[in-house]
Amino acid sequence: MVYYGRVIIVGCLAGNLVSAFVPITVVGTESAGSSRLRGRSGALSMIFDYPAPGVRKDYPRPPLEDTSQNQREAAAFSQTFLDMPRPSRPLKVAVIGAGLAGLSCAKYLSDAGHNPVVLEARDVLGGKVAAWQDKDGDWIETGLHIFFGAYPNVNQMFTELGIRDRLQWKSHSMIFAMPGQQTADGFQRFSRFDFPDLLPAPLNGLVAILLNNEMLTFPEKIQFGIGLIPAILFGQKYVEECDSLTVTEWMKKQGVPDRVNDEVFIAMAKALNFIDPDNLSMTVVLTALNRFLQETHGSKMAFLDGPPPTRLCQPMADHMIARGGELRMNQRISSILLNNDKTVRGLKMQDGSMVEADAYVSTMPVDVLKLMLPEEWRSIPYFEKLSGLTGVPVINIHLWFDRKLTTVDHLLFSRSPLLSVYADMSLTCKGYRDDDKSMLELVFAPAKDWIGRSDEDIIDATMGELYRLFPNELARDGSGAKLLKYAVVKTPLSVYEATAGREMYRPVQTTPILNFYLAGCFTKQKYLASMEGATFSGKLAARALADAAIAGTIPLKEKESSAVAA
């Protein structure tokens, strides 16, 4: 990878960087040390800029187009749909699923002049980013969704829809909780990796790592760097070959100390794919390091200013509807009907109707897709490979408290055995703002052993972890902040489980069936199981379909009603 090549070039600068920055202690606590730093003027205040605990602060959108080649390529890719010759006979395309992959595919098909018909089984948009309101009007989300600077196609989508201002960018930091440790004031202690704004990548990431001496010692950082030498020397080929190893196996093979795994990569693995390093493919970690750290603003994070279905998915749907597309909710598929040549004849719906189109794009989760495959397709090698992919269980939790808890306006890595990441959404998100009470959203992971347990058991276990994370504000005897209500959202089969060896099973978007395409984060694209991966996969499927339309390889239906009685 290019990034690792650049690291070795700047490695000789490490000594000068350390001597220049070591006098600044920006680790461990959010109280005295950080307040002293914020109180300084001049160069230091320009290097590090982040709010105090409990203070709400958003930042301007980073100049992604100026600093990221991937962002420029995403914009150019989008433009190709608008530049395509307008079809004399637009395709009618049935897109199964109104998650990010389906809506992205439909959006770009409409940009190319075609007519998508999006079929969503539920009454809410979003798929894996769906959300709904409870009886009190509070929003409940399927997951805690974070947008990165290294998500070029997602960021481009916000630009094209004219809704850039809906992303609330936070300080360029990665913040880890130190469970059981307290500040002098008795509050939760955090350890920060702060990326200085004045430096480009990879220098900003190098400084962030060098300045944090609490989670990893300098010798441990050096040993980890040495472990990365094969990736530096052999690039992407090596990264892909590492798919055969788990993170833990790779660490041991490269002689990286166990503490590096314990302190950093357990939290990173759970955040990347909801599983632990003993199971996660090392390719996922190396890919994330490449995507997030080779770009100056790649690891910078943003929260959406409200629920994804209304703030992102609806604008995507509106865009394609305005260009001739159609959205149908509560449309569940019963079966995929075939012609004699195994191409798709139509979709039989559970209400007895049939949807017919020129082409079909499935964005169903891989586990649902495997169940829906026609018997005639199952022996085709392309579809046989899907048996190697399975969704990972995920539990998302919302907790409403009767008062404000002391947190940071950012995503927080819990470093807890049961929790992955969390955030006080009443602080980070405009749409959920509450100046008097906290609403914590947390990801419970790994969830495999808990997905079948009761909500009460899950909440009891979660609160047990929170007593360590909020030692001065939550108490087992009930004397601290009180839990007003909770919501537990279980997704038994979410994004594909990226265990070692999964890459060989991920299909490309073009199937062997002439009028049938796939999209979804499980399909082959370089952003893995993420919102960017889903969005990009839909874009890739739309491009493949639009190219096939120009080439005339899709058999066209006779013009007729798209829904007829079964």
C-alpha positions in Angstrom: 0.0 0.0 0.0 1.2 3.5 -0.7 0.6 4.6 2.9 3.1 2.1 4.3 5.7 3.2 1.8 5.2 6.8 3.0 5.6 5.7 6.6 9.0 4.3 6.0 10.0 7.6 4.4 9.0 9.7 7.3 10.2 7.2 9.9 13.5 9.0 10.1 11.7 12.1 11.3 10.3 10.4 14.4 13.2 11.5 16.6 12.7 15.1 15.8 9.0 14.9 16.1 9.3 13.3 19.5 11.7 15.9 20.8 9.4 18.6 19.5 6.2 17.3 21.1 7.1 15.2 24.1 6.9 18.2 26.6 3.1 18.3 25.8 1.3 15.7 27.8 -2.0 15.1 25.9 -2.8 11.7 27.3 -4.9 10.1 29.9 -7.1 12.7 31.4 -9.7 15.1 30.3 -9.3 17.4 33.2 -6.2 19.3 34.2 -3.9 18.4 31.4 -6.3 19.1 28.6 -7.6 22.3 30.2 -4.0 23.6 30.5 -3.5 22.8 26.8 -6.7 24.6 25.8 -5.7 27.6 27.9 -2.4 28.1 26.0 -2.2 30.3 23.0 -0.1 30.4 19.9 1.2 27.3 18.2 -0.1 24.7 20.7 -3.7 25.9 20.4 -3.3 25.6 16.6 -2.0 22.1 16.8 -4.7 20.6 19.1 -8.3 21.8 19.3 -10.9 19.8 21.1 -13.7 20.7 23.6 -13.7 20.0 27.3 -15.9 17.1 28.7 -19.5 18.0 28.4 -18.9 20.8 25.9 -20.7 20.5 22.6 -18.6 21.6 19.6 -18.8 20.8 15.9 -16.1 21.6 13.3 -16.1 22.7 9.7 -16.2 20.0 7.0 -12.6 19.1 6.2 -11.4 19.9 2.7 -11.6 16.4 1.5 -11.5 17.2 -2.2 -8.2 19.0 -1.7 -6.5 16.2 0.3 -8.0 12.9 -0.8 -7.4 11.3 -4.2 -10.1 8.8 -3.3 -12.6 11.7 -2.8 -11.7 13.2 -6.2 -12.1 9.7 -7.8 -15.5 9.3 -6.2 -16.7 12.6 -7.6 -15.4 11.7 -11.1 -17.1 8.3 -10.8 -20.4 10.0 -10.0 -20.0 12.3 -13.0 -19.7 9.3 -15.4 -23.4 8.5 -14.8 -24.4 12.0 -15.9 -22.1 11.9 -18.9 -23.5 8.7 -20.2 -25.6 8.9 -23.4 -29.3 9.1 -22.6 -31.0 5.8 -23.3 -33.6 5.8 -26.0 -35.4 3.1 -24.0 -34.7 3.5 -20.3 -34.4 0.3 -18.4 -37.0 -0.5 -15.7 -34.9 -1.9 -12.8 -36.4 -3.6 -9.8 -34.1 -2.8 -6.8 -34.7 -5.1 -3.9 -34.1 -3.3 -0.6 -34.1 0.4 0.4 -30.9 0.4 2.5 -27.9 2.4 1.6 -26.9 -0.1 -1.1 -30.3 -0.1 -2.8 -30.9 3.6 -2.6 -27.4 4.3 -3.9 -27.9 2.0 -6.8 -31.3 3.5 -7.6 -29.9 7.1 -7.3 -27.2 6.4 -9.8 -29.4 4.5 -12.1 -31.7 7.5 -12.3 -28.7 9.7 -12.9 -27.9 7.5 -15.9 -31.4 7.9 -17.3 -33.0 4.7 -16.1 -36.1 4.0 -14.1 -35.5 2.2 -10.8 -38.4 0.7 -8.8 -37.2 0.2 -5.2 -39.0 -2.5 -3.2 -38.6 -2.3 0.5 -40.0 -5.1 2.7 -40.5 -2.9 5.8 -42.3 0.5 6.4 -39.0 2.3 7.1 -36.0 3.2 4.9 -32.4 2.4 5.8 -31.9 -1.4 6.1 -29.0 -1.7 8.5 -29.2 2.1 9.3 -33.0 2.0 9.9 -34.5 3.9 12.8 -38.0 4.4 14.2 -39.7 6.4 17.0 -41.0 4.9 20.3 -44.2 5.9 22.0 -42.5 8.9 23.5 -41.3 10.1 20.1 -37.7 9.2 20.9 -35.7 7.7 18.0 -34.3 4.2 18.2 -31.5 3.3 15.8 -30.4 0.0 14.5 -26.8 0.9 15.1 -24.4 3.7 16.2 -23.4 5.1 12.8 -20.2 7.1 12.3 -19.1 8.8 9.1 -15.4 9.0 8.3 -13.4 11.4 6.2 -12.2 8.2 4.4 -15.7 7.4 3.1 -15.4 9.1 -0.3 -18.6 7.8 -1.9 -20.7 8.5 1.2 -19.3 12.0 1.5 -19.9 12.5 -2.3 -23.5 11.4 -1.8 -24.0 14.2 0.8 -22.5 16.7 -1.6 -24.6 15.6 -4.6 -27.8 15.7 -2.5 -27.0 19.2 -1.1 -27.0 18.0 2.5 -23.4 18.4 3.5 -24.5 20.5 6.5 -26.2 17.4 8.1 -22.9 15.9 9.1 -21.6 17.1 12.4 -17.8 16.8 12.2 -16.0 16.3 15.5 -12.4 17.0 16.6 -9.8 14.9 14.8 -9.3 12.4 17.6 -9.6 8.8 18.6 -10.7 8.5 22.2 -10.4 5.4 24.4 -12.0 5.0 27.8 -9.8 3.8 30.6 -12.3 1.6 32.6 -11.9 1.8 36.3 -9.5 4.8 36.1 -10.6 8.2 37.4 -9.5 11.8 37.0 -8.6 13.8 40.1 -12.2 14.9 40.1 -13.5 11.3 40.2 -14.8 11.2 36.6 -14.1 8.7 33.8 -10.5 8.9 32.5 -9.9 8.9 28.7 -6.8 8.4 26.6 -6.7 10.4 23.4 -5.0 10.1 20.1 -5.2 13.7 18.7 -4.3 14.4 15.1 -2.7 17.9 14.7 -4.5 19.9 12.0 -1.2 21.5 10.8 0.3 18.3 9.6 -0.7 16.2 6.5 -1.0 12.4 6.5 0.8 10.3 7.6 2.6 12.8 9.8 -0.5 13.7 11.7 -1.2 10.1 12.6 2.4 9.5 13.5 2.3 12.4 15.9 -1.0 11.2 17.4 0.5 7.8 18.1 3.9 9.0 19.4 2.3 11.4 21.8 0.1 8.8 23.5 2.4 7.0 25.8 -0.3 5.7 28.1 -1.8 2.9 26.1 1.4 1.7 24.3 5.0 2.2 25.3 7.5 3.5 22.8 9.2 0.1 22.4 5.8 -1.5 21.8 5.1 1.0 19.0 8.4 0.2 17.5 7.7 -3.6 17.6 4.3 -3.1 16.0 6.0 -1.0 13.3 8.5 -3.7 12.7 5.6 -6.2 12.4 4.2 -4.0 9.5 7.4 -4.2 7.5 6.0 -7.0 5.2 3.0 -4.8 4.4 5.4 -2.0 3.6 7.6 -4.2 1.3 4.9 -6.2 -0.4 1.9 -3.8 -0.4 -1.7 -4.7 -1.3 -0.8 -8.3 -2.3 0.4 -8.9 1.2 -2.6 -7.2 2.8 -4.9 -9.5 0.8 -2.9 -12.6 1.7 -3.3 -11.8 5.4 -7.0 -12.7 5.1 -5.9 -16.2 6.0 -4.8 -15.0 9.4 -6.8 -13.6 12.4 -5.5 -10.4 14.0 -4.2 -12.4 17.0 -2.5 -14.9 14.7 -0.8 -12.1 12.7 0.3 -10.4 15.9 2.0 -13.5 17.2 3.5 -14.4 13.8 5.1 -10.9 13.6 6.3 -10.8 17.2 4.0 -8.0 18.2 3.6 -7.8 22.0 0.2 -9.1 23.4 -0.4 -5.8 25.0 -0.7 -4.1 21.6 -3.6 -6.4 21.0 -5.1 -6.0 24.5 -4.8 -2.2 24.6 -5.8 -1.2 21.1 -6.9 -4.0 18.7 -9.6 -5.6 20.8 -11.4 -2.3 20.7 -10.6 -1.8 17.1 -11.8 -5.3 16.1 -15.1 -4.9 17.8 -15.6 -1.5 16.2 -14.7 -2.8 12.7 -16.8 -5.9 12.6 -18.3 -6.6 16.1 -16.0 -9.5 16.7 -12.8 -10.0 18.6 -9.2 -10.2 17.3 -9.2 -14.0 17.7 -11.7 -14.2 14.8 -11.3 -11.0 12.8 -9.3 -11.2 9.5 -6.1 -9.2 9.6 -6.9 -7.9 6.1 -9.7 -5.9 7.7 -7.3 -4.1 10.1 -4.7 -3.5 7.5 -7.3 -2.2 5.1 -8.7 0.2 7.8 -5.2 1.5 8.7 -4.6 2.1 5.0 -8.0 3.9 4.3 -8.1 5.9 7.5 -4.5 6.9 7.9 -3.1 7.5 4.4 -5.5 10.5 4.0 -5.0 13.7 6.1 -8.7 13.7 7.2 -9.4 10.0 6.7 -9.9 9.2 10.4 -11.8 12.3 11.2 -15.3 11.4 12.3 -18.8 12.9 11.9 -22.2 12.2 13.3 -25.4 12.6 11.3 -27.6 15.3 12.8 -30.6 13.1 13.2 -32.0 9.6 12.3 -30.6 8.2 9.1 -33.9 7.3 7.4 -35.1 11.0 7.4 -31.8 12.8 7.2 -30.0 10.7 4.6 -32.1 7.9 3.1 -35.2 10.0 2.3 -33.1 12.5 0.3 -31.6 9.6 -1.7 -35.1 8.3 -2.4 -36.4 11.8 -3.3 -33.6 12.3 -5.8 -34.4 9.1 -7.8 -38.2 9.7 -7.6 -37.7 13.2 -9.0 -36.0 11.6 -12.0 -38.6 9.0 -12.8 -37.9 6.3 -10.1 -40.4 4.7 -7.8 -40.3 3.7 -4.1 -42.7 1.0 -2.8 -42.8 0.2 0.9 -44.1 -2.9 2.6 -43.2 -5.0 -0.4 -42.0 -8.4 0.7 -40.7 -10.9 -1.9 -42.0 -14.4 -1.9 -39.9 -15.9 -4.6 -37.7 -15.1 -7.7 -39.4 -16.5 -10.8 -37.2 -17.6 -13.8 -37.4 -18.0 -17.5 -36.3 -21.2 -19.2 -32.8 -19.7 -19.7 -32.5 -19.0 -15.9 -32.8 -15.3 -16.3 -35.3 -13.6 -14.0 -38.9 -13.4 -15.2 -40.2 -11.5 -12.3 -40.6 -11.3 -8.5 -43.5 -12.9 -6.8 -44.6 -10.7 -3.9 -46.1 -12.0 -0.6 -49.4 -10.1 -1.4 -49.8 -12.2 -4.5 -48.8 -9.7 -7.1 -45.8 -9.9 -9.4 -43.2 -7.3 -10.2 -41.6 -7.5 -13.7 -38.7 -5.4 -14.9 -35.9 -5.4 -17.5 -33.3 -6.1 -14.8 -33.1 -6.8 -11.1 -30.7 -5.8 -8.4 -30.7 -7.6 -5.0 -29.4 -5.7 -2.0 -30.8 -8.3 0.4 -28.5 -9.2 3.3 -26.4 -12.3 2.3 -28.3 -14.6 4.7 -31.7 -13.6 3.2 -30.3 -13.8 -0.3 -29.2 -17.4 0.3 -32.7 -18.4 1.3 -34.3 -16.7 -1.7 -32.0 -18.1 -4.3 -33.9 -20.2 -6.9 -33.0 -23.9 -6.9 -31.8 -23.6 -10.5 -29.0 -21.1 -9.4 -27.7 -22.9 -6.3 -25.3 -25.1 -8.2 -23.7 -22.2 -10.1 -20.2 -21.6 -8.6 -20.8 -17.9 -8.2 -23.8 -18.5 -6.0 -22.3 -21.6 -4.3 -19.6 -19.3 -2.8 -22.2 -17.4 -0.8 -22.3 -20.3 1.6 -19.0 -19.0 3.0 -20.6 -15.8 4.2 -22.8 -15.3 7.3 -24.0 -12.2 9.0 -22.7 -11.3 12.4 -25.0 -10.8 15.4 -25.2 -7.2 16.6 -26.9 -5.6 19.6 -27.5 -1.8 19.8 -28.6 -0.3 23.1 -30.1 3.1 24.0 -30.2 4.2 27.6 -32.0 7.4 28.8 -30.9 8.8 32.2 -32.5 11.4 34.4 -29.5 13.7 34.3 -26.4 14.7 32.3 -23.5 12.3 32.5 -19.9 13.6 31.9 -18.8 12.4 28.5 -17.0 13.8 25.5 -18.6 15.2 22.3 -17.2 12.3 20.2 -17.3 8.5 19.6 -15.7 6.7 22.5 -14.0 3.3 22.4 -15.1 1.6 25.6 -12.3 -0.9 26.0 -14.9 -3.0 27.9 -15.2 -6.8 27.6 -18.9 -6.4 26.6 -19.2 -3.0 24.9 -17.6 -1.8 21.7 -18.2 1.9 21.2 -20.6 4.4 22.7 -21.6 8.1 22.5 -23.9 10.4 24.4 -26.2 11.2 21.5 -27.8 14.0 23.5 -24.4 15.8 23.3 -23.1 14.7 19.8 -26.3 14.9 17.7 -28.4 18.0 17.1 -31.5 16.0 16.5 -31.3 14.3 19.9 -30.1 17.3 21.8 -31.0 17.4 25.5 -29.1 19.8 27.8 -30.4 18.2 31.0 -30.4 14.5 30.4 -28.1 12.0 28.7 -29.0 9.3 26.1 -26.2 6.9 25.6 -26.1 4.8 22.5 -23.9 1.7 22.8 -22.8 -1.2 20.7 -22.8 -4.5 22.6 -20.1 -6.7 21.1 -19.3 -9.5 20.5 -23.0 -10.4 20.7 -22.9 -14.1 19.8 -23.5 -15.3 23.3 -26.0 -12.6 24.2 -28.3 -12.3 21.2 -30.7 -15.0 22.6 -30.6 -13.5 26.1 -33.4 -11.3 27.5 -33.3 -7.6 27.3 -33.2 -7.4 31.0 -30.1 -9.6 31.2 -28.4 -7.4 28.5 -29.2 -4.2 30.3 -28.0 -5.6 33.6 -24.6 -6.6 32.0 -24.4 -3.2 30.3 -25.0 -1.3 33.5 -22.3 -3.4 35.2 -19.8 -2.0 32.6 -21.1 1.5 32.9 -20.5 1.6 36.7 -16.8 1.3 35.7 -17.1 3.9 32.9 -18.9 6.5 35.1 -17.5 5.8 38.6 -18.6 9.2 40.0 -22.0 9.4 38.4 -23.5 5.9 38.4 -23.8 3.7 41.5 -25.1 0.2 42.1 -27.1 1.4 45.1 -29.1 3.8 42.9 -27.7 6.9 44.5 -26.3 8.3 41.2 -28.0 9.0 37.9 -31.1 6.9 37.4 -32.0 4.9 34.2 -35.4 6.2 33.0 -35.9 3.8 30.1 -33.9 1.7 27.6 -34.2 0.1 24.2 -32.4 -3.0 23.0 -32.2 -3.6 19.2 -31.1 -7.1 18.2 -29.9 -7.9 14.7 -29.2 -11.6 14.7 -27.6 -11.5 11.2 -26.1 -8.1 10.4 -23.1 -7.3 8.1 -21.1 -10.3 7.0 -18.8 -11.7 9.6 -15.2 -10.9 8.4 -13.5 -13.8 9.9 -10.2 -15.1 8.5 -10.6 -16.4 4.9 -13.8 -14.7 4.0 -12.5 -12.6 1.1 -12.6 -15.4 -1.4 -16.3 -15.8 -0.9 -17.3 -12.2 -1.6 -19.0 -11.9 -5.0 -18.6 -9.2 -7.6 -21.8 -7.2 -8.4 -22.3 -8.7 -11.9 -23.7 -12.2 -11.6 -23.7 -15.0 -14.3 -27.4 -14.2 -14.8 -27.8 -11.6 -17.5 -30.5 -9.5 -15.9 -29.6 -10.0 -12.2 -27.1 -8.0 -10.2 -26.0 -7.9 -6.5 -25.1 -5.0 -4.2 -24.5 -4.8 -0.5 -21.5 -4.5 1.7 -20.8 -8.2 1.4 -20.1 -7.9 -2.3 -16.6 -7.2 -3.5 -15.4 -3.6 -2.9 -12.5 -2.2 -1.0 -14.5 -0.7 1.9 -15.6 -4.0 3.5 -18.6 -4.1 5.8 -19.4 -0.4 6.3 -21.8 2.3 5.2 -19.2 3.3 2.6 -19.0 -0.3 1.4 -22.8 -0.5 1.0 -23.0 2.8 -0.8 -20.1 2.1 -3.1 -21.4 -1.4 -3.9 -24.7 0.1 -5.1 -22.8 2.6 -7.2 -20.7 -0.3 -8.7 -23.9 -2.3 -9.5 -25.5 0.7 -11.1 -22.5 1.3 -13.3 -22.3 -2.4 -14.3 -26.0 -2.3 -15.2 -25.8 1.0 -17.1 -22.8 -0.3 -19.1 -24.7 -3.5 -19.9 -27.7 -1.4 -21.1 -25.4 0.5 -23.5 -23.9 -2.8 -24.7 -27.3 -4.2 -25.2 -26.7 -7.4 -23.2 -29.8 -7.1 -21.1 -32.9 -8.8 -22.6 -35.6 -6.2 -22.6 -39.2 -6.8 -21.5 -42.2 -6.0 -23.6 -43.7 -2.8 -22.3 -46.4 -3.7 -19.9 -47.6 -3.0 -16.4 -44.9 -3.7 -13.7 -47.4 -5.3 -11.3 -50.0 -7.9 -12.4 -52.0 -10.4 -10.6 -50.2 -13.6 -9.9 
